[in-house]
Amino acid sequence: MNINRLSWASRRGMLELDLMLLPFLEKIYPTLDLDDQKRYWKLLECEDQDLWSWLLKSKVSDDPDLQKIIGIIRNTRALTRPDIA
């Protein structure tokens, strides 16, 4: 999937998700291996409410692939925050 399509898909209906996903796409996604990039693509197919719950650690996805990419997003959050970077 090209970066323009990913950027568009990373723009969600919730500003909070945009603030997590767009910096991740810009700064971390290019460094991921292909399997993790595919996991990110899969994550973008999910509903905003699920994404929000998973990213805030209030719920856990049943899908191990999604759990992995969610963990990567959480663990790199400090590297992608605009107020820190």
C-alpha positions in Angstrom: 0.0 0.0 0.0 1.5 3.4 -0.9 2.1 6.0 1.7 -0.5 8.4 0.4 -3.3 5.8 0.8 -1.9 4.9 4.3 -1.9 8.5 5.3 -5.5 8.9 4.2 -6.5 5.7 6.0 -4.7 6.8 9.1 -6.9 9.9 9.3 -9.7 8.7 11.5 -13.0 10.2 12.8 -11.4 11.0 16.1 -8.7 13.6 16.6 -7.1 11.6 19.4 -6.5 8.7 17.0 -5.1 11.1 14.3 -2.6 12.4 16.8 -1.4 8.8 17.5 -1.6 7.2 14.0 -0.3 10.0 11.7 3.0 10.6 13.6 3.5 6.9 13.9 3.0 6.5 10.1 5.5 9.3 9.4 8.2 8.4 11.9 8.0 4.7 12.8 6.1 2.9 10.0 9.0 3.3 7.4 11.3 1.5 9.8 9.0 -1.6 10.3 9.6 -4.9 8.5 7.0 -5.9 6.0 5.1 -8.2 8.4 4.6 -5.4 10.8 3.7 -3.0 8.0 1.0 -5.5 7.0 -0.2 -5.6 10.6 -0.6 -1.8 10.5 -2.7 -2.1 7.3 -4.9 -4.7 9.0 -5.2 -2.4 12.0 -6.5 0.4 9.8 -9.4 -1.8 8.8 -10.7 -1.7 12.3 -13.4 0.5 13.8 -12.3 3.8 15.5 -13.9 2.8 18.8 -12.0 -0.5 18.9 -8.7 1.3 18.0 -9.3 3.8 20.7 -10.0 1.1 23.3 -7.0 -1.0 22.3 -4.6 1.9 22.1 -5.6 3.2 25.6 -5.1 -0.3 27.0 -8.7 -0.5 28.2 -9.3 -3.5 26.0 -7.2 -6.2 24.3 -7.7 -7.4 20.7 -8.3 -11.1 20.3 -6.0 -11.0 17.2 -2.3 -11.6 18.0 -1.3 -9.6 14.9 -3.3 -6.6 16.0 -1.9 -7.0 19.6 1.6 -6.8 18.2 1.2 -3.6 16.1 -0.8 -2.0 18.9 2.2 -2.8 21.2 4.6 -1.2 18.8 2.4 1.9 18.5 2.2 2.2 22.3 5.9 1.6 22.8 6.9 4.2 20.3 4.4 6.8 21.4 7.1 9.0 23.1 9.1 9.0 19.9 6.1 10.3 17.8 4.6 12.9 20.1 4.8 16.3 18.5 5.5 18.1 21.9 8.6 15.8 22.5 10.0 15.2 19.0 
